[in-house]
Amino acid sequence: MPLESLNTELFACRKCPRLVAWREEVARVKRRAFRDWEYWGKPVLGFGDPQARVMVVGLAPGAHGSNRTGRMFTGDASGEFLYAALFRAGFASQPESHHRDDGLTLDDIYITAVCRCAPPGNKPSMQEMANCQPYLQRELELIQPKVIVALGRIAFDAILRVFQPSNPELVSTAAFSHGALYPLKISSPGADSLLTDHWLLSSYHPSRQNTQTGRLTPEMFAAVWRKARKLLEQPPVDSLTR
């Protein structure tokens, strides 16, 4: 199983000494409110439907969110905002997610991140993001999503770096903004063609900083998922021969 093989490799990753030290320190020291938890403290794997047509890419696990629970966007304010929106859009089975065994399932959507280990201050370095990029690239190759939703500028830029070889013109002109949509050409494994019926859709990140200041409102976020649904309903476009 290629995705399981990738996750096994990712689970054992220790490429970034600073992130390994931080994720394990946080798991050991803990936050007082979660002192009874056994923190995950390891790389956080992608989560969702392996046949998904929509892939969501965030920044990195939160120190006391995903680094605690072991599941993407679970256990913090960003996750509360995200899963409530996905539930309303029909992608999630429930509007809340508190731990990785709470019964939440995702339909036609897969959630991952640029970095898989919690970074100090939520700020991974460029080298740390580069170390993690092959995992994101392989997930994209395995799942082949029709719509990639980038949560925040860092995720947007990371996706562009992955697709730069097939989309050089897009990489040089695309600009991040909430709700911006760009067509992508995606390599088809084992075929001499580029799949053209794929899209990059950007959104502000559902961080507490954005949601509490009103920079990202529930309606703005809902519009992103409506747009994703609309793209899924479009008829397929023919591939381009290289």
N, C-alpha and C positions, 0 to 999 in steps of 0.2 A: 504494500500500500504506500504509494509515493508520499502522500501527505503525512502519514504516520511516521515514515522514515525521516522526513524533514523535521517533524516535531521532536523525534528522539534526538536528533542532532542538536536542535535548538535548546532542548532541555538541559543538555550537558555543556552548553557554551560558557566559556569563561574568557572570552577575547578581550574584555574591557575591565582591567583591574579596578579602576575607580568605581565602576558600577557594581561589580561583584562585591566589593567591600561595603558599599553603601546599602545595597539591598539586604545584605546579611546583617549589617549593624542594625538597620531599622527593624528587621525581623527579630533580633535578639532583644533590643531595648524596648520596643513597642511604644504605642501611645497609651496613656492611662485608660482611656475609654475602651481600649481593646486589649487590656492586659490579660484577659482570659482566653484570647485567641491564640491558636498556633499559626503564626504567620507563614505564608507561602515562601517568600524570600528567595525565589528562583526566577529564571526567565519565564515570562507569561506567554503562553501559546495563543495562537489565533483561535477563535471560537465561532461556531455557527454551522450553517449548512454547507457541506463540502461541494454541493452542486449549485451553489448560489450564483445568481446572475448579478448581484450587487455586492461589492466589497467596500467596507468602511475602513479607512485608514486614519488612526489617531496618532498622537505624538509618542507617548510612552506610558507605562503603568504608573499610577500614583503610589507614593510611598506607603500610605496607609489605606489605599484602595485596592487596586489589583495586586500590588505586592503583598498585601495581606490575604486577599481572598483567592488569588490564583486564577482569576478569570478577567478578561478584558472589560474595562468600564464597569466593574462591579465593586460596590462598597463605598462609593464616594458621590459627591454632588454632581460631577460630570455624568456619571453613569445614571443617576436618577433622572436627569434631564434627557439623556439619550434614549434610555429604554422606554420612558413614558411616550416619547415621540414615535419610536418604532412600534410600540403597541398600538397606538392610534392609527398608524399607517398600515397595520396588518402584517408587519414583519416579525413581531415578537409575541410570544404566547402570554406574557404578563407585563404589567407596566413598571415593575420594580425588580431589582436584582440585588440581593444582599450577600450571597455566598455561592460558590460554584455548584452546590448540590441543592439549590432552591427550586428546581424544576423548570427553570426558564429554558425555552427552546426558541430557536430562530428559524424562520422560513424564508428561503430564497435570499438570505443575506449572511455575510461572513464578516467578522470584525477582527481587525489586526492593528498593528502599529508600526511606526518607523523604528522605534527602539523597543526591545522586549524586557529590559531591566529598568527599574525605577532610577532616574537620575537625581542627584542633589539639586534642589531648587527647580525641578522639572525642566532642566536645561542640559540636554546631552550635548557633547562636543561634536564637531564635524567628523572627527575620526571615529567616535563611537557610533554615529549614524552610518558612516561608511562601513564599519565592521558588521552592522546589522543589515545593510542593504541587500546582500545576497539572499537572506531569508525571505524578505519581502518580495524580491524578484521571483524567487522560486514559487512562492505562494500564488502570485499572479499567473505564472505559467501553468500551474497545476489546476487552478480554479477557473481561469479564463473568464472573469466577470464581464458582463456587458456594460455595467456602470460602476465606476470607481468613485466613491465619495470621499474627498479629502477634508478632514476636520482640522482646519487651521493651515496657515501658510507653510509651516515646516513640512507637514504631510504633503501638501500640494507640490512643493519643490522636490521632495523626495520621489514622488511618483514621476515627475517630469524627468528626473535623472535616470530612473529605470527605463523609461521609454524613449530617451533621447536618440538611440540609434535608428529607430523606426520613425521618429517624429522630429527631425532636426528643426524644421521651420516652426513647429508649434512651440518647442522649448525656447526658441529665441524671441517669441512674441507673446506667449501666454502670460497673463497677469492675474494674480490672486485677487478675488473679491467674492463676497458672499453671493451665492447663487450663480456664479459664472459657470459656463458649460463649454467644453471643448471636445471635438471629435478626436479619437485616438485610432492609430493603426497598430494592431497587435500581431506579433508573429504567431503563426500557427505551427505548433510542434509537428515536425515531420513533413511539413508541406512547404512548397516554394511559393508562398503567398502571404499577404498581409490582410488580416481581418479588419474591416473598416467599420463595422457596426458596433463600435465601442465608444464610451464617453467618459470624460473626466468632469466631475461635478464638484464644485468647491463650496464649503460652508465655514462660517466662523466656528471655532472650537467651542463645545458646550462647557467651558470652564466656568467656575464660579465667578471669576472676574468678568467674563462676558455676559453671563446670564443675570447677575445681580445688578449690573450697571445698565442693563437694557440694550446693550450692543447686540445681543442675540436674544430675541423674544421667542416664545413658543410658536407664534404664528410664522415668524421668519424661518424657524427650523422645520415646521410642518410643510412649508412651501418647498423645501429641498426634497423631502420624501415624496411629495406629490409629483415633483418633476422627475424623480427617479422612477416612479411607477409609470408615468407617461412614456418614458424612454423604453421601458420593458415592453410596452404594448405596441411599439412601432414594428412594422414588418422588417425582416432582415434585409441587409444590403449586401450585394455581391462582393466577394473578395477581390483584391487587386493582385495580379501576378507581378512578382518582383521584376 
